[in-house]
Amino acid sequence: MPRPGSPDTTPPAADTRARSVPGPLPARPVPEASRHRGQLHQSLDRGADLVVRVDDERRIVEAWVQRATDLGADAHELLGCDVVEVFERLQPDIAALLAQTITTGLPGMFTFTSAEGSRCLSGQIAIDPSGVVIVARDVTVEYLLKQQLEYRSLHDGLTELANRAKFHDEIERALEQHPIAGAIVLLDLDDFKLVNDVAGHHAGDAVLTQVAQRLRGNTRRNDVVARLDGDEFAVLLRGIKSVEDALAAAHHLHQVLRAPFPIGDRLLVQGCSVGVTQLLPGDAVHDILRRADVALYAAKTQGKDTVASFDSALFHSMKQRHSLVQDLERAIHHGEVRVAYQPICDLVGGRVLAVEALARWSDRDGQEVAPDVFVRAAEEHGLIAPLFEAMLTASLDRAAQWCAWSPDLRLNVNVSAVQVRQAGLAAVIDAALSRAGVTARNLTVEITESVLALDMTAARTNLEELRELGVGICLDDFGTGYSSLSYLQRFGPTSLKLDRTFVEQMTATGDTRLAAGILGLANHLEIDAVAEGIETEPQWRALRDMGWRTGQGFLMSRPVPASQVPVLLDRVLLPAG
């Protein structure tokens, strides 16, 4: 089969049954000239490359062949021959069609490859008053173009490997031939986007091309190597009968791809995650590829750049997670994610200064799903933006009512690390404030300290826009990630939250130096400091006596529904003294 770029003169593959026409064809008496010779000339005038007229006894009475090689003999040698016998030697299915037309009088269409395999002709068999007429024309160019288009439709343009459609076809064929002898290896280049971003797309294409070459060079001729997507490759290993053999082959391919890739004057090292699964009795293609995807996912979750085989327990876990994501999406759409509010209090007077909005959700069985579980799922599956906007809208609507009674009350909302690095965060928040009629000074966004080191440019832009709006910015879980003066100076938060682990450690060891140090830092920078995780009176008293003025924890209140917040605003939530 010609590949893209092949010259148009490349001959089509010849039918093996048409490669030889044994000996001279049997001669028959030549009949008198046909009364319909003029019709033959008309066919030639219309661009026909082969015209044959047959009498009632199946003998060829007139013939014109542009190339003698088309029918294995010159035109004059064909006269008087049995037309069915002539085509029987070339292509039996056309001979059968001829015999049917002669018997029934029904016309037929055909396509055949010339005797030497150099040309492809397409024609028709018809009946006219003089007998059977066969007319064909050269369609080699169209044939080659069709072959090229078919090739391109089944192969990747960059690497010329099989594409996803052809890979599916090859798996189907393998299942028909050897249903339990084979394995699939999926290979995904880890963090490949960095190659394109840092070295350029030309370098990325060079790496992909070399990956294809290495895979082809390290598999057998009857194996199938494919490029399924941008940086995802696959190999069908035929004849593999055990998991051990499949894993051994996968480990070999993994090692082959770990060798540096020469790109210009540089060597690029590219990690690769590999998933393996066997073909099983009764398999369908989608079953096999799904198991391979599960195995690849296992390799990714194990830290990438490794090999993993299919594991049914992991598959069950993935199905549960998929179900959870589907249910969460539906819950967000139907407004079924609830908001609970936990007070942030004055540690001296015990009054509520702010409330933190916290997402709460129950699955279809009524079981509470841990927030860290469904929030992480939302981040990983593109649901964090709609979840955040639903939370923000609901909590601001409530805050509008509470701020009418307590104008200085602040609402704290958590912003995901994913959103901090995406453009447009400030616009979303500004629009929500306007709809609810809440001023920006009544809103604080909480971001975890660790996100600041992930994408400085995007994070800084978003936080600068929020500061310009007048929205407060709080660093949550402070002290657990990237604590440094440079981050505080760079991002200019208005407050920080002491992580609960420091409060627990202070209680367990009596060592208050870290808590005191963080408070001193906040005072020096003139930003508010909030202590999280206050659950006992000794913790509260120690923090208060140390100088902490704001805190949050179960001692004051657990998260409560919106209906209970007005009651808390009227109470002193800490013991006297």
LOMI-694605 format. One record per residue (C-alpha): residue in one letter; x, y, z. Coordinates in steps of 0.001 Angstrom, whole numbers, padded with zeros to 6 digits, always signed. Example, Ala and Ser with C-alpha at 12.3 -4.5 7.8 and 13.67 -1.06 7.14 Angstrom:
BEGIN
A+012300-004500+007800;S+013670-001060+007140;
***
This chain:
BEGIN
M+000000+000000+000000;P+001527+003400-000929;R+002141+005844+001887;P+001511+009590+001764;G+004058+011236-000474;S+004393+008202-002799;P+004523+009115-006503;D+001283+008664-008364;T+003000+006133-010631;T+003245+003554-007864;P+001301+000549-009161;P-001557-000910-007134;A-001057-004304-005567;A-001822-006962-008123;D-004313-009730-007541;T-002152-012855-007279;R-004695-014727-009365;A-004056-012349-012254;R-000278-012490-012438;S+000032-015158-015122;V-001934-016142-018183;P-000615-019563-019131;G+000451-020092-022755;P-001275-018772-025802;L-005026-018539-025464;P-007001-021207-027415;A-007824-019981-030909;R-011260-020044-032409;P-012471-019223-035910;V-012638-015479-036409;P-016229-014373-037129;E-017191-011837-039743;A-016953-008119-038870;S-019554-006903-036452;R-022351-004702-037682;H-021861-002641-034553;R-018224-001649-035064;G-019360+001962-034954;Q-020540+001495-031364;L-017046+000275-030417;H-015566+003407-031898;Q-018056+005484-029901;S-016837+003792-026729;L-013252+004591-027669;D-014206+008196-028349;R-015626+008407-024827;G-012217+007551-023354;A-012568+003807-022841;D-009302+001898-022376;L-010755-001554-022984;V-013709-002603-025176;V-014729-006194-025811;R-017785-007409-027720;V-019018-010995-027294;D-021415-013026-029433;D-024155-015373-028272;E-021649-018215-027912;R-019456-016209-025513;R-016775-015730-028203;I-014943-012413-028477;V-015832-010910-031853;E-014273-007470-031354;A-011635-006231-028973;W-009656-003107-028363;V-007156-003051-025501;Q-004968-000014-024863;R-002308-002248-023360;A-001950-005909-024210;T-000884-006523-020626;D-004375-005588-019374;L-005833-008912-020512;G-002616-010870-020920;A-002748-010849-024758;D-002986-008548-027753;A-006441-007714-029085;H-006110-009856-032231;E-005102-012845-030094;L-008346-012553-028140;L-010654-012788-031144;G-012597-016030-031125;C-011698-016857-027525;D-014255-017706-024839;V-014585-014482-022851;V-015401-016289-019613;E-012244-018394-019925;V-010152-015284-020602;F-011343-013546-017446;E-011255-016774-015452;R-007473-016680-015855;L-007374-013011-014770;Q-010004-012562-012101;P-012543-015316-011416;D-015157-013060-009824;I-015416-011035-013054;A-015702-014276-015008;A-018587-015276-012774;L-020226-011883-013319;L-019845-012315-017094;A-021414-015746-017000;Q-024297-014338-014956;T-024865-011466-017395;I-024799-013799-020402;T-027289-016101-018691;T-029679-013537-017193;G-029181-010484-019371;L-028652-008321-016270;P-025817-005748-016511;G-023019-005596-013961;M-020200-003342-012749;F-016647-004449-011968;T-013168-003267-011026;F-010051-005313-011718;T-006295-005099-011670;S-004517-005688-014967;A-002636-008934-015534;E+000752-007429-014702;G-000632-005468-011772;S+000327-002066-013180;R-003132-000654-013741;C-006584-000648-012216;L-009581-000630-014547;S-013225-000071-013781;G-016004-000993-016140;Q-019399-002453-016864;I-020910-005429-018626;A-024053-004769-020653;I-026287-006393-023285;D-027059-004728-026615;P-028639-006124-029830;S-025296-007564-030956;G-024527-009376-027714;V-022518-008722-024589;V-020334-005595-024417;I-017549-005038-021882;V-016272-001462-021534;A-013627-000357-018983;R-011459+002653-018357;D-008195+003191-016535;V-008833+004397-012965;T-005291+003887-011650;V-004885+007509-010541;E-008192+007439-008698;Y-007295+004044-007238;L-003943+005297-005939;L-005562+008429-004534;K-008152+006307-002761;Q-005391+004084-001397;Q-003513+007130-000115;L-006637+008587+001487;E-007383+005256+003132;Y-003807+005097+004375;R-004000+008579+005807;S-007324+007851+007467;L-005745+004935+009322;H-002298+006334+010132;D-000876+009192+012146;G+000430+011973+009927;L+003528+012759+012016;T+004820+009301+012916;E+003059+007171+010248;L+002086+004756+013006;A-001376+003242+013067;N-003949+005652+014483;R-006703+004888+016976;A-009161+003621+014324;K-006646+001205+012794;F-005499+000080+016243;H-009099-000804+017092;D-009361-002776+013844;E-006152-004652+014612;I-007389-005584+018079;E-010618-006865+016539;R-008593-008968+014114;A-006410-010315+016915;L-009477-011281+018929;E-010881-013181+015942;Q-007628-015028+015283;H-006260-015653+018776;P-008800-014481+021389;I-006607-015205+024415;A-003114-014728+023009;G-002108-011105+023176;A-001637-008024+025322;I-002066-004267+025088;V+000563-001821+026305;L-000415+001841+026718;L+002405+004383+027003;D+001866+008015+028028;L+004692+010560+027994;D+004698+012220+031415;D+004280+016024+031501;F+004999+016180+027778;K+003433+019637+027576;L+006580+020977+029224;V+008653+019863+026224;N+006447+021878+023866;D+006307+024860+026229;V+010026+024989+027024;A+011767+023574+023942;G+009121+024370+021326;H+006712+022292+019271;H+009425+021364+016772;A+011298+019670+019611;G+008086+018007+020770;D+007474+016623+017277;A+011057+015357+017136;V+010576+013499+020430;L+007289+011971+019235;T+008928+010823+016008;Q+011813+009227+017902;V+009391+007529+020298;A+007644+005980+017274;Q+010966+004825+015825;R+012062+003247+019103;L+008774+001443+019580;R+008833+000094+016024;G+012450-000955+016425;N+011755-002863+019630;T+008631-004776+018670;R+008095-007729+016345;R+006856-007475+012767;N+003449-008890+013650;D+002957-006506+016596;V+001075-003250+015995;V+002391+000114+017196;A-000014+003061+017245;R-000184+006682+018261;L-003595+007110+019870;D-003383+010766+020821;G-000933+013613+021227;D+001487+011941+023639;E-000185+008538+024074;F+001060+005466+022243;A-000090+001852+022244;V+001300-001527+021256;L-000645-004683+020455;L+001610-007609+021369;R+000411-010687+019491;G+000866-014166+020920;I+001515-013070+024519;K+000042-015745+026796;S+000937-014619+030333;V+000927-011476+032456;E+004603-012035+033176;D+005513-011991+029469;A+003384-008892+028912;L+005022-007085+031824;A+008478-008093+030639;A+007762-006614+027199;A+006295-003459+028756;H+009335-002982+031026;H+011602-003346+028011;L+009698-000661+026086;H+009724+001572+029164;Q+013499+001295+029417;V+013867+001982+025702;L+011955+005261+026072;R+013884+006349+029168;A+017058+006834+027162;P+017653+010557+026419;F+016326+011942+023149;P+018851+013928+021061;I+017205+017175+019967;G+019643+019447+018160;D+022615+019926+020467;R+020645+018891+023558;L+019568+015659+025185;L+016017+015570+026539;V+015026+013051+029199;Q+011354+012117+028959;G+009497+010067+031561;C+006862+007566+030478;S+004018+005845+032338;V+003029+002412+031056;G-000134+000347+031570;V-000484-003325+030581;T-003419-005709+030187;Q-003974-009072+028532;L-006621-010055+026014;L-009239-012169+027779;P-011904-014609+026518;G-015056-012806+025444;D-013305-009432+025312;A-014608-006503+023319;V-012189-003802+022168;H-013592-001208+024568;D-013172-003663+027486;I-009495-004169+026679;L-008724-000473+026247;R-010613+000376+029408;R-008483-002084+031393;A-005358-000675+029779;D-006464+002827+030785;V-006949+001632+034361;A-003455+000161+034361;L-002040+003405+032956;Y-003893+005361+035632;A-002317+003075+038245;A+001136+003871+036868;K+000356+007589+037047;T-000880+007380+040635;Q+002258+005467+041640;G+004354+008508+040821;K+004603+008305+037012;D+007506+006967+034935;T+006718+003381+035889;V+004909+000259+034662;A+001673-001140+036102;S-000691-003937+035114;F-004457-003995+035372;D-005811-004372+038894;S-009496-005168+039449;A-009569-003465+042867;L-008276-000244+041339;F-010846-000577+038561;H-013613-000856+041154;S-012254+002231+042897;M-012195+004142+039602;K-015800+003139+038870;Q-016828+004441+042280;R-014961+007681+041654;H-016562+008056+038232;S-019977+007559+039821;L-019123+010118+042485;V-018089+012674+039855;Q-021306+012120+037891;D-023397+012516+041038;L-021464+015625+042056;E-021999+017252+038671;R-025713+016573+038923;A-025799+017898+042508;I-024070+021140+041496;H-026465+021596+038587;H-029516+021026+040798;G-028273+023117+043734;E-027882+020141+046064;V-024470+021132+047446;R-025141+022801+050779;V-023245+025571+052538;A-022381+025413+056244;Y-020892+028335+058148;Q-018317+028305+060933;P-017803+031464+063007;I-014466+033233+063334;C-014469+034940+066733;D-012833+037636+068802;L-010794+035587+071317;V-011153+038307+073951;G-014815+039285+073726;G-016196+036092+072169;R-018193+037889+069450;V-018487+036670+065858;L-016318+038695+063462;A-016701+036582+060332;V-018127+033305+059056;E-016342+030837+056792;A-018489+029203+054088;L-017868+025455+053837;A-019226+023086+051166;R-021238+020082+052332;W-022687+017319+050171;S-024482+013998+050667;D-024423+011291+047982;R-027530+009644+046509;D-027666+007269+049509;G-027751+010184+051939;Q-024194+009576+053161;E-022040+012635+053822;V-019054+012814+051453;A-015910+014254+053017;P-015240+017742+051607;D-011613+016955+050748;V-012851+013982+048662;F-015451+015761+046536;V-013496+019016+046262;R-010470+017098+044957;A-012730+015240+042519;A-014141+018576+041356;E-010626+019908+040790;E-009559+016856+038801;H-012645+016700+036582;G-013304+020335+035712;L-016116+020924+038195;I-014357+023266+040597;A-015439+026453+038805;P-019192+025664+038837;L-018885+024378+042421;F-017168+027585+043541;E-019644+029842+041749;A-022608+027975+043276;M-021038+028258+046748;L-020172+031922+046253;T-023646+032869+045020;A-025450+031046+047844;S-023203+032382+050609;L-023229+035987+049326;D-027027+035936+049179;R-027039+034986+052873;A-024298+037463+053710;A-026361+040276+052219;Q-029013+039602+054891;W-026526+039251+057764;C-024558+042358+056829;A-027788+044363+057057;W-027820+043494+060789;S-024040+043414+061300;P-022376+045724+058725;D-018805+044747+059693;L-019378+040988+059349;R-017050+039337+056844;L-017709+036275+054740;N-014717+033992+054090;V-014837+031718+051029;N-012208+029177+049986;V-010711+029402+046502;S-009176+026278+044973;A-005551+026159+043923;V-006821+025395+040420;Q-008764+028654+040241;V-006011+030802+041691;R-003930+029903+038635;Q-006705+030615+036109;A-007542+033976+034596;G-010850+035671+035319;L-011224+034882+039023;A-011661+038522+040047;A-014334+039076+037358;V-016349+036111+038639;I-016183+037395+042224;D-016954+040986+041245;A-020063+039889+039309;A-021274+037784+042257;L-020798+040698+044678;S-022821+042965+042397;R-025684+040473+042065;A-025883+039981+045824;G-025438+043659+046715;V-022533+042901+049076;T-019519+045216+049253;A-016041+043842+048534;R-014830+044794+052033;N-017248+042227+053470;L-015609+039371+051536;T-012343+037522+052140;V-011005+034757+049907;E-008945+032040+051543;I-006149+030375+049591;T-003764+027743+050877;E-000225+028983+051328;S+001210+026227+049117;V-000515+027415+045917;L+001611+030538+045822;A+004650+028583+044697;L+002918+026785+041822;D+002377+029552+039265;M+003596+032876+040568;T+002585+034990+037575;A-001026+033828+037339;A-001517+033838+041106;R-000075+037329+041476;T-002321+038697+038712;N-005461+037255+040270;L-004592+038451+043770;E-003693+041926+042566;E-007071+042204+040828;L-008863+041047+043988;R-006984+043594+046113;E-007983+046325+043658;L-011613+045307+044181;G-011146+045607+047949;V-011565+041874+048647;G-009558+040526+051577;I-006974+037788+051000;C-006226+035218+053689;L-003399+032658+053586;D-004904+029464+054993;D-002891+026691+056717;F-000018+029116+057206;G+003244+027550+058289;T+002756+024175+056599;G+003951+024899+053084;Y+006029+027767+051765;S+006322+030179+054683;S+008658+033018+053842;L+008725+036763+053992;S+009158+036887+050212;Y+005739+035255+049657;L+004046+037540+052169;Q+005607+040609+050614;R+004955+039456+047057;F+001269+038606+047440;G+000296+041075+050171;P-002356+039087+052088;T-004609+040920+054504;S-004634+038026+056986;L-003216+034591+057668;K-004484+031505+059473;L-002252+029564+061832;D-002599+025900+060855;R-004353+023711+063455;T-001304+021444+063739;F+000558+024218+065557;V-002305+024550+068040;E-002303+020783+068611;Q+001483+020718+068989;M+001351+023597+071458;T-001102+021637+073607;A+000834+018357+073345;T+004310+019735+074080;G+003669+023050+075803;D+005998+024676+073261;T+004430+027959+072150;R+007396+029399+070272;L+006171+028676+066738;A+002702+030075+067414;A+004244+033139+069054;G+006682+033580+066166;I+003970+033511+063518;L+001887+036003+065512;G+004916+038288+065787;L+005447+038061+062023;A+001824+038981+061334;N+001993+041924+063756;H+005229+043122+062150;L+003594+043048+058694;E+000404+044600+060100;I-001892+041828+058894;D-004569+039988+060853;A-003790+036585+062344;V-006380+033853+062965;A-005701+030691+064993;E-007494+027591+063652;G-008454+024404+065421;I-009253+025766+068884;E-011131+022900+070542;T-010432+023266+074274;E-010466+026045+076829;P-006735+025590+077629;Q-005915+026144+073947;W-008075+029258+073827;R-006605+030717+077012;A-003020+030024+075939;L-003543+031677+072558;R-005403+034618+074031;D-002747+035186+076671;M-000062+034945+073977;G-001742+037854+072165;W-003850+036113+069537;R-007019+038157+069049;T-008933+036079+066477;G-009653+032363+066324;Q-011831+029594+064964;G-012665+026120+066191;F-015159+023698+067701;L-014865+025378+071114;M-016740+028358+069705;S-018982+026520+067219;R-019018+023711+064731;P-020143+024560+061173;V-023878+025279+061204;P-026637+025774+058594;A-027370+029308+057426;S-030539+029398+059525;Q-028487+029245+062748;V-026011+031997+061897;P-028258+034888+063107;V-028469+033196+066523;L-024657+033001+066721;L-024297+036663+065791;D-026231+037575+068946;R-024165+035385+071263;V-020853+035454+073093;L-019307+032175+072036;L-016494+031904+074594;P-016513+031287+078332;A-016255+034248+080698;G-012748+035098+081887;
***
